[in-house]
Amino acid sequence: MLCDSGRHVILVADGNKLGTQRVREFATVDDVDVLITDVPLGDPMRDRFEGGDVRVVDNQLVVE
């Protein structure tokens, strides 16, 4: 799998992509160390990531 060679796996995801399923999978929650996204996560999704020992950094919208 793509993530096997990294020491840390950081997933940066657009909030519009969260909660959707795609045909290609590059990692599971168990493979990810940190999730960074631009929207606040709802409790069920936050619980899923944090339950997999993923550090969640959400609501990180950057406006220039």
mmCIF file of the N, C-alpha and C atoms, coordinates in Angstrom:
data_MODEL
# 
_entry.id   MODEL 
# 
loop_
_atom_site.group_PDB 
_atom_site.id 
_atom_site.type_symbol 
_atom_site.label_atom_id 
_atom_site.label_alt_id 
_atom_site.label_comp_id 
_atom_site.label_asym_id 
_atom_site.label_entity_id 
_atom_site.label_seq_id 
_atom_site.pdbx_PDB_ins_code 
_atom_site.Cartn_x 
_atom_site.Cartn_y 
_atom_site.Cartn_z 
_atom_site.occupancy 
_atom_site.B_iso_or_equiv 
_atom_site.pdbx_formal_charge 
_atom_site.auth_seq_id 
_atom_site.auth_comp_id 
_atom_site.auth_asym_id 
_atom_site.auth_atom_id 
_atom_site.pdbx_PDB_model_num 
ATOM 1   N N  . MET A 1 1  ? 0.837   -1.176 0.000  1.00 0.00 ? 1  MET A N  1 
ATOM 2   C CA . MET A 1 1  ? 0.000   0.000  0.000  1.00 0.00 ? 1  MET A CA 1 
ATOM 3   C C  . MET A 1 1  ? 0.885   1.243  0.000  1.00 0.00 ? 1  MET A C  1 
ATOM 4   N N  . LEU A 1 2  ? 0.372   2.315  -0.528 1.00 0.00 ? 2  LEU A N  1 
ATOM 5   C CA . LEU A 1 2  ? 1.104   3.568  -0.678 1.00 0.00 ? 2  LEU A CA 1 
ATOM 6   C C  . LEU A 1 2  ? 1.690   4.073  0.640  1.00 0.00 ? 2  LEU A C  1 
ATOM 7   N N  . CYS A 1 3  ? 0.978   3.935  1.722  1.00 0.00 ? 3  CYS A N  1 
ATOM 8   C CA . CYS A 1 3  ? 1.391   4.510  3.008  1.00 0.00 ? 3  CYS A CA 1 
ATOM 9   C C  . CYS A 1 3  ? 2.407   3.672  3.769  1.00 0.00 ? 3  CYS A C  1 
ATOM 10  N N  . ASP A 1 4  ? 2.702   2.499  3.306  1.00 0.00 ? 4  ASP A N  1 
ATOM 11  C CA . ASP A 1 4  ? 3.585   1.590  4.042  1.00 0.00 ? 4  ASP A CA 1 
ATOM 12  C C  . ASP A 1 4  ? 5.011   2.104  4.185  1.00 0.00 ? 4  ASP A C  1 
ATOM 13  N N  . SER A 1 5  ? 5.471   2.930  3.259  1.00 0.00 ? 5  SER A N  1 
ATOM 14  C CA . SER A 1 5  ? 6.869   3.366  3.293  1.00 0.00 ? 5  SER A CA 1 
ATOM 15  C C  . SER A 1 5  ? 7.095   4.619  4.137  1.00 0.00 ? 5  SER A C  1 
ATOM 16  N N  . GLY A 1 6  ? 6.042   5.288  4.578  1.00 0.00 ? 6  GLY A N  1 
ATOM 17  C CA . GLY A 1 6  ? 6.199   6.516  5.354  1.00 0.00 ? 6  GLY A CA 1 
ATOM 18  C C  . GLY A 1 6  ? 6.276   6.267  6.849  1.00 0.00 ? 6  GLY A C  1 
ATOM 19  N N  . ARG A 1 7  ? 7.017   7.123  7.542  1.00 0.00 ? 7  ARG A N  1 
ATOM 20  C CA . ARG A 1 7  ? 7.061   7.031  8.995  1.00 0.00 ? 7  ARG A CA 1 
ATOM 21  C C  . ARG A 1 7  ? 5.774   7.560  9.615  1.00 0.00 ? 7  ARG A C  1 
ATOM 22  N N  . HIS A 1 8  ? 5.253   8.641  9.022  1.00 0.00 ? 8  HIS A N  1 
ATOM 23  C CA . HIS A 1 8  ? 3.997   9.244  9.470  1.00 0.00 ? 8  HIS A CA 1 
ATOM 24  C C  . HIS A 1 8  ? 3.122   9.464  8.246  1.00 0.00 ? 8  HIS A C  1 
ATOM 25  N N  . VAL A 1 9  ? 1.848   9.226  8.411  1.00 0.00 ? 9  VAL A N  1 
ATOM 26  C CA . VAL A 1 9  ? 0.894   9.442  7.328  1.00 0.00 ? 9  VAL A CA 1 
ATOM 27  C C  . VAL A 1 9  ? -0.030  10.572 7.750  1.00 0.00 ? 9  VAL A C  1 
ATOM 28  N N  . ILE A 1 10 ? 0.003   11.657 6.971  1.00 0.00 ? 10 ILE A N  1 
ATOM 29  C CA . ILE A 1 10 ? -0.828  12.830 7.251  1.00 0.00 ? 10 ILE A CA 1 
ATOM 30  C C  . ILE A 1 10 ? -1.829  12.947 6.108  1.00 0.00 ? 10 ILE A C  1 
ATOM 31  N N  . LEU A 1 11 ? -3.100  12.867 6.446  1.00 0.00 ? 11 LEU A N  1 
ATOM 32  C CA . LEU A 1 11 ? -4.169  12.978 5.466  1.00 0.00 ? 11 LEU A CA 1 
ATOM 33  C C  . LEU A 1 11 ? -4.703  14.402 5.505  1.00 0.00 ? 11 LEU A C  1 
ATOM 34  N N  . VAL A 1 12 ? -4.600  15.105 4.397  1.00 0.00 ? 12 VAL A N  1 
ATOM 35  C CA . VAL A 1 12 ? -5.172  16.443 4.261  1.00 0.00 ? 12 VAL A CA 1 
ATOM 36  C C  . VAL A 1 12 ? -6.370  16.293 3.340  1.00 0.00 ? 12 VAL A C  1 
ATOM 37  N N  . ALA A 1 13 ? -7.575  16.534 3.876  1.00 0.00 ? 13 ALA A N  1 
ATOM 38  C CA . ALA A 1 13 ? -8.794  16.263 3.118  1.00 0.00 ? 13 ALA A CA 1 
ATOM 39  C C  . ALA A 1 13 ? -9.704  17.479 3.083  1.00 0.00 ? 13 ALA A C  1 
ATOM 40  N N  . ASP A 1 14 ? -10.143 17.816 1.889  1.00 0.00 ? 14 ASP A N  1 
ATOM 41  C CA . ASP A 1 14 ? -11.166 18.836 1.692  1.00 0.00 ? 14 ASP A CA 1 
ATOM 42  C C  . ASP A 1 14 ? -12.444 18.333 2.361  1.00 0.00 ? 14 ASP A C  1 
ATOM 43  N N  . GLY A 1 15 ? -13.106 19.188 3.110  1.00 0.00 ? 15 GLY A N  1 
ATOM 44  C CA . GLY A 1 15 ? -14.312 18.789 3.832  1.00 0.00 ? 15 GLY A CA 1 
ATOM 45  C C  . GLY A 1 15 ? -15.395 18.215 2.950  1.00 0.00 ? 15 GLY A C  1 
ATOM 46  N N  . ASN A 1 16 ? -15.428 18.612 1.677  1.00 0.00 ? 16 ASN A N  1 
ATOM 47  C CA . ASN A 1 16 ? -16.422 18.075 0.744  1.00 0.00 ? 16 ASN A CA 1 
ATOM 48  C C  . ASN A 1 16 ? -16.183 16.599 0.436  1.00 0.00 ? 16 ASN A C  1 
ATOM 49  N N  . LYS A 1 17 ? -14.989 16.112 0.678  1.00 0.00 ? 17 LYS A N  1 
ATOM 50  C CA . LYS A 1 17 ? -14.648 14.718 0.383  1.00 0.00 ? 17 LYS A CA 1 
ATOM 51  C C  . LYS A 1 17 ? -14.913 13.780 1.560  1.00 0.00 ? 17 LYS A C  1 
ATOM 52  N N  . LEU A 1 18 ? -15.020 14.328 2.748  1.00 0.00 ? 18 LEU A N  1 
ATOM 53  C CA . LEU A 1 18 ? -15.230 13.493 3.933  1.00 0.00 ? 18 LEU A CA 1 
ATOM 54  C C  . LEU A 1 18 ? -16.624 12.877 3.905  1.00 0.00 ? 18 LEU A C  1 
ATOM 55  N N  . GLY A 1 19 ? -16.694 11.617 4.255  1.00 0.00 ? 19 GLY A N  1 
ATOM 56  C CA . GLY A 1 19 ? -17.973 10.931 4.305  1.00 0.00 ? 19 GLY A CA 1 
ATOM 57  C C  . GLY A 1 19 ? -18.403 10.360 2.964  1.00 0.00 ? 19 GLY A C  1 
ATOM 58  N N  . THR A 1 20 ? -17.570 10.505 1.937  1.00 0.00 ? 20 THR A N  1 
ATOM 59  C CA . THR A 1 20 ? -17.878 9.917  0.642  1.00 0.00 ? 20 THR A CA 1 
ATOM 60  C C  . THR A 1 20 ? -16.958 8.734  0.407  1.00 0.00 ? 20 THR A C  1 
ATOM 61  N N  . GLN A 1 21 ? -17.391 7.840  -0.440 1.00 0.00 ? 21 GLN A N  1 
ATOM 62  C CA . GLN A 1 21 ? -16.575 6.663  -0.732 1.00 0.00 ? 21 GLN A CA 1 
ATOM 63  C C  . GLN A 1 21 ? -16.205 6.688  -2.202 1.00 0.00 ? 21 GLN A C  1 
ATOM 64  N N  . ARG A 1 22 ? -14.959 6.385  -2.490 1.00 0.00 ? 22 ARG A N  1 
ATOM 65  C CA . ARG A 1 22 ? -14.450 6.351  -3.855 1.00 0.00 ? 22 ARG A CA 1 
ATOM 66  C C  . ARG A 1 22 ? -14.014 4.934  -4.197 1.00 0.00 ? 22 ARG A C  1 
ATOM 67  N N  . VAL A 1 23 ? -13.812 4.699  -5.460 1.00 0.00 ? 23 VAL A N  1 
ATOM 68  C CA . VAL A 1 23 ? -13.394 3.383  -5.922 1.00 0.00 ? 23 VAL A CA 1 
ATOM 69  C C  . VAL A 1 23 ? -11.976 3.064  -5.472 1.00 0.00 ? 23 VAL A C  1 
ATOM 70  N N  . ARG A 1 24 ? -11.097 4.054  -5.473 1.00 0.00 ? 24 ARG A N  1 
ATOM 71  C CA . ARG A 1 24 ? -9.699  3.819  -5.100 1.00 0.00 ? 24 ARG A CA 1 
ATOM 72  C C  . ARG A 1 24 ? -9.474  4.116  -3.626 1.00 0.00 ? 24 ARG A C  1 
ATOM 73  N N  . GLU A 1 25 ? -8.829  3.193  -2.962 1.00 0.00 ? 25 GLU A N  1 
ATOM 74  C CA . GLU A 1 25 ? -8.503  3.366  -1.551 1.00 0.00 ? 25 GLU A CA 1 
ATOM 75  C C  . GLU A 1 25 ? -6.990  3.332  -1.410 1.00 0.00 ? 25 GLU A C  1 
ATOM 76  N N  . PHE A 1 26 ? -6.434  4.360  -0.756 1.00 0.00 ? 26 PHE A N  1 
ATOM 77  C CA . PHE A 1 26 ? -4.987  4.376  -0.567 1.00 0.00 ? 26 PHE A CA 1 
ATOM 78  C C  . PHE A 1 26 ? -4.606  4.088  0.873  1.00 0.00 ? 26 PHE A C  1 
ATOM 79  N N  . ALA A 1 27 ? -5.574  4.158  1.770  1.00 0.00 ? 27 ALA A N  1 
ATOM 80  C CA . ALA A 1 27 ? -5.282  3.920  3.184  1.00 0.00 ? 27 ALA A CA 1 
ATOM 81  C C  . ALA A 1 27 ? -6.580  3.685  3.934  1.00 0.00 ? 27 ALA A C  1 
ATOM 82  N N  . THR A 1 28 ? -6.456  3.103  5.103  1.00 0.00 ? 28 THR A N  1 
ATOM 83  C CA . THR A 1 28 ? -7.585  2.992  6.014  1.00 0.00 ? 28 THR A CA 1 
ATOM 84  C C  . THR A 1 28 ? -7.323  3.926  7.192  1.00 0.00 ? 28 THR A C  1 
ATOM 85  N N  . VAL A 1 29 ? -8.300  4.090  8.043  1.00 0.00 ? 29 VAL A N  1 
ATOM 86  C CA . VAL A 1 29 ? -8.125  4.940  9.228  1.00 0.00 ? 29 VAL A CA 1 
ATOM 87  C C  . VAL A 1 29 ? -6.947  4.442  10.059 1.00 0.00 ? 29 VAL A C  1 
ATOM 88  N N  . ASP A 1 30 ? -6.757  3.155  10.107 1.00 0.00 ? 30 ASP A N  1 
ATOM 89  C CA . ASP A 1 30 ? -5.660  2.580  10.895 1.00 0.00 ? 30 ASP A CA 1 
ATOM 90  C C  . ASP A 1 30 ? -4.285  2.937  10.347 1.00 0.00 ? 30 ASP A C  1 
ATOM 91  N N  . ASP A 1 31 ? -4.202  3.355  9.088  1.00 0.00 ? 31 ASP A N  1 
ATOM 92  C CA . ASP A 1 31 ? -2.927  3.732  8.474  1.00 0.00 ? 31 ASP A CA 1 
ATOM 93  C C  . ASP A 1 31 ? -2.565  5.197  8.706  1.00 0.00 ? 31 ASP A C  1 
ATOM 94  N N  . VAL A 1 32 ? -3.534  6.019  9.096  1.00 0.00 ? 32 VAL A N  1 
ATOM 95  C CA . VAL A 1 32 ? -3.357  7.474  9.183  1.00 0.00 ? 32 VAL A CA 1 
ATOM 96  C C  . VAL A 1 32 ? -2.932  7.878  10.591 1.00 0.00 ? 32 VAL A C  1 
ATOM 97  N N  . ASP A 1 33 ? -1.976  8.820  10.665 1.00 0.00 ? 33 ASP A N  1 
ATOM 98  C CA . ASP A 1 33 ? -1.532  9.351  11.960 1.00 0.00 ? 33 ASP A CA 1 
ATOM 99  C C  . ASP A 1 33 ? -2.195  10.688 12.292 1.00 0.00 ? 33 ASP A C  1 
ATOM 100 N N  . VAL A 1 34 ? -2.387  11.529 11.275 1.00 0.00 ? 34 VAL A N  1 
ATOM 101 C CA . VAL A 1 34 ? -2.960  12.866 11.475 1.00 0.00 ? 34 VAL A CA 1 
ATOM 102 C C  . VAL A 1 34 ? -3.947  13.147 10.347 1.00 0.00 ? 34 VAL A C  1 
ATOM 103 N N  . LEU A 1 35 ? -5.108  13.706 10.689 1.00 0.00 ? 35 LEU A N  1 
ATOM 104 C CA . LEU A 1 35 ? -6.082  14.180 9.707  1.00 0.00 ? 35 LEU A CA 1 
ATOM 105 C C  . LEU A 1 35 ? -6.181  15.685 9.841  1.00 0.00 ? 35 LEU A C  1 
ATOM 106 N N  . ILE A 1 36 ? -5.991  16.396 8.729  1.00 0.00 ? 36 ILE A N  1 
ATOM 107 C CA . ILE A 1 36 ? -6.153  17.849 8.696  1.00 0.00 ? 36 ILE A CA 1 
ATOM 108 C C  . ILE A 1 36 ? -7.251  18.148 7.683  1.00 0.00 ? 36 ILE A C  1 
ATOM 109 N N  . THR A 1 37 ? -8.254  18.926 8.098  1.00 0.00 ? 37 THR A N  1 
ATOM 110 C CA . THR A 1 37 ? -9.348  19.279 7.205  1.00 0.00 ? 37 THR A CA 1 
ATOM 111 C C  . THR A 1 37 ? -9.840  20.693 7.493  1.00 0.00 ? 37 THR A C  1 
ATOM 112 N N  . ASP A 1 38 ? -10.603 21.227 6.547  1.00 0.00 ? 38 ASP A N  1 
ATOM 113 C CA . ASP A 1 38 ? -11.056 22.615 6.642  1.00 0.00 ? 38 ASP A CA 1 
ATOM 114 C C  . ASP A 1 38 ? -12.410 22.771 7.317  1.00 0.00 ? 38 ASP A C  1 
ATOM 115 N N  . VAL A 1 39 ? -13.060 21.689 7.691  1.00 0.00 ? 39 VAL A N  1 
ATOM 116 C CA . VAL A 1 39 ? -14.380 21.765 8.313  1.00 0.00 ? 39 VAL A CA 1 
ATOM 117 C C  . VAL A 1 39 ? -14.340 21.131 9.708  1.00 0.00 ? 39 VAL A C  1 
ATOM 118 N N  . PRO A 1 40 ? -15.242 21.546 10.590 1.00 0.00 ? 40 PRO A N  1 
ATOM 119 C CA . PRO A 1 40 ? -15.325 20.859 11.879 1.00 0.00 ? 40 PRO A CA 1 
ATOM 120 C C  . PRO A 1 40 ? -15.946 19.471 11.674 1.00 0.00 ? 40 PRO A C  1 
ATOM 121 N N  . LEU A 1 41 ? -15.363 18.468 12.273 1.00 0.00 ? 41 LEU A N  1 
ATOM 122 C CA . LEU A 1 41 ? -15.892 17.113 12.145 1.00 0.00 ? 41 LEU A CA 1 
ATOM 123 C C  . LEU A 1 41 ? -17.063 16.914 13.088 1.00 0.00 ? 41 LEU A C  1 
ATOM 124 N N  . GLY A 1 42 ? -18.054 16.175 12.617 1.00 0.00 ? 42 GLY A N  1 
ATOM 125 C CA . GLY A 1 42 ? -19.156 15.768 13.484 1.00 0.00 ? 42 GLY A CA 1 
ATOM 126 C C  . GLY A 1 42 ? -18.672 14.691 14.444 1.00 0.00 ? 42 GLY A C  1 
ATOM 127 N N  . ASP A 1 43 ? -19.406 14.498 15.521 1.00 0.00 ? 43 ASP A N  1 
ATOM 128 C CA . ASP A 1 43 ? -18.986 13.539 16.546 1.00 0.00 ? 43 ASP A CA 1 
ATOM 129 C C  . ASP A 1 43 ? -18.771 12.117 16.024 1.00 0.00 ? 43 ASP A C  1 
ATOM 130 N N  . PRO A 1 44 ? -19.656 11.576 15.179 1.00 0.00 ? 44 PRO A N  1 
ATOM 131 C CA . PRO A 1 44 ? -19.414 10.198 14.717 1.00 0.00 ? 44 PRO A CA 1 
ATOM 132 C C  . PRO A 1 44 ? -18.106 10.062 13.927 1.00 0.00 ? 44 PRO A C  1 
ATOM 133 N N  . MET A 1 45 ? -17.815 11.022 13.059 1.00 0.00 ? 45 MET A N  1 
ATOM 134 C CA . MET A 1 45 ? -16.587 10.938 12.269 1.00 0.00 ? 45 MET A CA 1 
ATOM 135 C C  . MET A 1 45 ? -15.366 11.186 13.151 1.00 0.00 ? 45 MET A C  1 
ATOM 136 N N  . ARG A 1 46 ? -15.454 12.167 14.050 1.00 0.00 ? 46 ARG A N  1 
ATOM 137 C CA . ARG A 1 46 ? -14.351 12.425 14.986 1.00 0.00 ? 46 ARG A CA 1 
ATOM 138 C C  . ARG A 1 46 ? -14.065 11.179 15.825 1.00 0.00 ? 46 ARG A C  1 
ATOM 139 N N  . ASP A 1 47 ? -15.125 10.544 16.322 1.00 0.00 ? 47 ASP A N  1 
ATOM 140 C CA . ASP A 1 47 ? -14.953 9.335  17.122 1.00 0.00 ? 47 ASP A CA 1 
ATOM 141 C C  . ASP A 1 47 ? -14.278 8.227  16.327 1.00 0.00 ? 47 ASP A C  1 
ATOM 142 N N  . ARG A 1 48 ? -14.611 8.110  15.053 1.00 0.00 ? 48 ARG A N  1 
ATOM 143 C CA . ARG A 1 48 ? -14.012 7.059  14.206 1.00 0.00 ? 48 ARG A CA 1 
ATOM 144 C C  . ARG A 1 48 ? -12.514 7.282  14.053 1.00 0.00 ? 48 ARG A C  1 
ATOM 145 N N  . PHE A 1 49 ? -12.110 8.530  13.761 1.00 0.00 ? 49 PHE A N  1 
ATOM 146 C CA . PHE A 1 49 ? -10.689 8.817  13.607 1.00 0.00 ? 49 PHE A CA 1 
ATOM 147 C C  . PHE A 1 49 ? -9.948  8.727  14.936 1.00 0.00 ? 49 PHE A C  1 
ATOM 148 N N  . GLU A 1 50 ? -10.473 9.370  15.958 1.00 0.00 ? 50 GLU A N  1 
ATOM 149 C CA . GLU A 1 50 ? -9.791  9.348  17.255 1.00 0.00 ? 50 GLU A CA 1 
ATOM 150 C C  . GLU A 1 50 ? -9.778  7.948  17.852 1.00 0.00 ? 50 GLU A C  1 
ATOM 151 N N  . GLY A 1 51 ? -10.796 7.138  17.558 1.00 0.00 ? 51 GLY A N  1 
ATOM 152 C CA . GLY A 1 51 ? -10.813 5.748  17.996 1.00 0.00 ? 51 GLY A CA 1 
ATOM 153 C C  . GLY A 1 51 ? -9.716  4.926  17.329 1.00 0.00 ? 51 GLY A C  1 
ATOM 154 N N  . GLY A 1 52 ? -9.280  5.380  16.156 1.00 0.00 ? 52 GLY A N  1 
ATOM 155 C CA . GLY A 1 52 ? -8.174  4.741  15.451 1.00 0.00 ? 52 GLY A CA 1 
ATOM 156 C C  . GLY A 1 52 ? -6.837  5.371  15.796 1.00 0.00 ? 52 GLY A C  1 
ATOM 157 N N  . ASP A 1 53 ? -6.812  6.170  16.858 1.00 0.00 ? 53 ASP A N  1 
ATOM 158 C CA . ASP A 1 53 ? -5.601  6.840  17.344 1.00 0.00 ? 53 ASP A CA 1 
ATOM 159 C C  . ASP A 1 53 ? -5.042  7.833  16.321 1.00 0.00 ? 53 ASP A C  1 
ATOM 160 N N  . VAL A 1 54 ? -5.968  8.530  15.621 1.00 0.00 ? 54 VAL A N  1 
ATOM 161 C CA . VAL A 1 54 ? -5.589  9.559  14.649 1.00 0.00 ? 54 VAL A CA 1 
ATOM 162 C C  . VAL A 1 54 ? -5.746  10.917 15.313 1.00 0.00 ? 54 VAL A C  1 
ATOM 163 N N  . ARG A 1 55 ? -4.715  11.752 15.218 1.00 0.00 ? 55 ARG A N  1 
ATOM 164 C CA . ARG A 1 55 ? -4.815  13.124 15.722 1.00 0.00 ? 55 ARG A CA 1 
ATOM 165 C C  . ARG A 1 55 ? -5.627  13.928 14.714 1.00 0.00 ? 55 ARG A C  1 
ATOM 166 N N  . VAL A 1 56 ? -6.689  14.586 15.160 1.00 0.00 ? 56 VAL A N  1 
ATOM 167 C CA . VAL A 1 56 ? -7.589  15.352 14.289 1.00 0.00 ? 56 VAL A CA 1 
ATOM 168 C C  . VAL A 1 56 ? -7.301  16.843 14.441 1.00 0.00 ? 56 VAL A C  1 
ATOM 169 N N  . VAL A 1 57 ? -7.028  17.486 13.315 1.00 0.00 ? 57 VAL A N  1 
ATOM 170 C CA . VAL A 1 57 ? -6.857  18.938 13.265 1.00 0.00 ? 57 VAL A CA 1 
ATOM 171 C C  . VAL A 1 57 ? -7.919  19.410 12.270 1.00 0.00 ? 57 VAL A C  1 
ATOM 172 N N  . ASP A 1 58 ? -9.056  19.880 12.799 1.00 0.00 ? 58 ASP A N  1 
ATOM 173 C CA . ASP A 1 58 ? -10.161 20.258 11.905 1.00 0.00 ? 58 ASP A CA 1 
ATOM 174 C C  . ASP A 1 58 ? -10.469 21.749 12.007 1.00 0.00 ? 58 ASP A C  1 
ATOM 175 N N  . ASN A 1 59 ? -11.366 22.178 11.132 1.00 0.00 ? 59 ASN A N  1 
ATOM 176 C CA . ASN A 1 59 ? -11.802 23.580 11.079 1.00 0.00 ? 59 ASN A CA 1 
ATOM 177 C C  . ASN A 1 59 ? -10.629 24.500 10.746 1.00 0.00 ? 59 ASN A C  1 
ATOM 178 N N  . GLN A 1 60 ? -9.780  24.089 9.812  1.00 0.00 ? 60 GLN A N  1 
ATOM 179 C CA . GLN A 1 60 ? -8.563  24.822 9.473  1.00 0.00 ? 60 GLN A CA 1 
ATOM 180 C C  . GLN A 1 60 ? -8.694  25.553 8.138  1.00 0.00 ? 60 GLN A C  1 
ATOM 181 N N  . LEU A 1 61 ? -9.735  26.366 7.986  1.00 0.00 ? 61 LEU A N  1 
ATOM 182 C CA . LEU A 1 61 ? -9.938  27.132 6.772  1.00 0.00 ? 61 LEU A CA 1 
ATOM 183 C C  . LEU A 1 61 ? -8.965  28.302 6.734  1.00 0.00 ? 61 LEU A C  1 
ATOM 184 N N  . VAL A 1 62 ? -8.220  28.403 5.653  1.00 0.00 ? 62 VAL A N  1 
ATOM 185 C CA . VAL A 1 62 ? -7.239  29.483 5.497  1.00 0.00 ? 62 VAL A CA 1 
ATOM 186 C C  . VAL A 1 62 ? -7.780  30.428 4.426  1.00 0.00 ? 62 VAL A C  1 
ATOM 187 N N  . VAL A 1 63 ? -7.937  31.691 4.787  1.00 0.00 ? 63 VAL A N  1 
ATOM 188 C CA . VAL A 1 63 ? -8.424  32.696 3.852  1.00 0.00 ? 63 VAL A CA 1 
ATOM 189 C C  . VAL A 1 63 ? -7.323  33.705 3.610  1.00 0.00 ? 63 VAL A C  1 
ATOM 190 N N  . GLU A 1 64 ? -7.018  33.920 2.350  1.00 0.00 ? 64 GLU A N  1 
ATOM 191 C CA . GLU A 1 64 ? -5.954  34.887 2.018  1.00 0.00 ? 64 GLU A CA 1 
ATOM 192 C C  . GLU A 1 64 ? -6.539  36.193 1.563  1.00 0.00 ? 64 GLU A C  1 
# 
